[in-house]
Amino acid sequence: MKWLEIIELRSINSDHELLESQLQKMVHEAAGEQTIKVYRREIIDSDLSIHLHHDSPGVEKGGSPLGLCLVSALKPLGLLNHRIWIEMRS
């Protein structure tokens, strides 16, 4: 089953380039073989979105261990949304 875990951060940090660099490093260290992509909004550069792509027999309720670890690490940096999306079969 393919599913997507999205963690959205609205940062309170004013140094967005430093935050983006730190986040990229954190994600790179945590990823291993998992596909993780990080996006920033075009106009509001304090908004970041982390996408964890999963392919497993089932969906982990509440999020993956990696996703929950990232949420915990990012909490002090601003407002967070953590959502799970399940791919629909076509």
N, C-alpha and C positions, 0 to 999 in steps of 0.2 A: 504494500500500500504506500502510495506517495503522499506525503504531507509536508506542509510548509509551516514553520514557526517564525513569526514576525515579532521582533522587539523594536518598538518605536521609542526614541528618546527625544524629549525637548529639553535641551541642556540649559542650565543656568550659568554655565561657564562662558565668559566673554572671549576667551582665546580659543576660537573654533578650530583653527589649524592645529593647535596642540592637542585638543580633544580628539580630532579626527585621526591624528597620527597615533595617539595612545590607543584608541579603539582598534585601529587597523593592526597594531602590534598584538593587542590582547586576543583578537579574533584569529590572527595568524598562529599564535601559540596554542590556542585551544582547538583549532580546527582538525588537525590530524588529516584523515582522509575524507572528512565531511565537507560538503560544499556549503560555504558561507559567503554571502555577498553583503556589502555595506553600501548604503545609498544615503545621499544628503539631498535635502530639498533645494530646488533651484533658487528660490527667492529667500527663504528663511533658513540661513545656514546653521542655525542652532538645532534644527530638526534632523535626526539621523534615523535610519531604518536598517535593522540587521535581519537578514533572511537566512534561516537555517533550513536547508533542504534535506528531507529525510526520505528513505525508502526502507520500510521495515514491515514486518508482518502485521503490526497494529500501531495505533496512535497512543503515545504515552499521555495519560491524563494529566493535565496541568502543565505539560511541557517536558522536554527532554532534560536529562541532568545537565547538559551543556547550556541549554537555554535558561534553566533556572539559576545556574552559576553566573551567567552573564547578567541576568536581571538583578541578582544580589549585588554584583560588583558595580553595576551602573546606577543603582538606586540613589546613592548620594549625589549624583551628577545632575539630577533633574526629574521631570515627570516621565513615567514609563507606561506604555501599553504593551501587553504580552498576549498574543493571539495565536491560535492554531487554526490552520486551514487545511482541509482534506481535498485532494485532487478528485474531481468528478471524472468518472469513466465516460469516454465518448463512444 
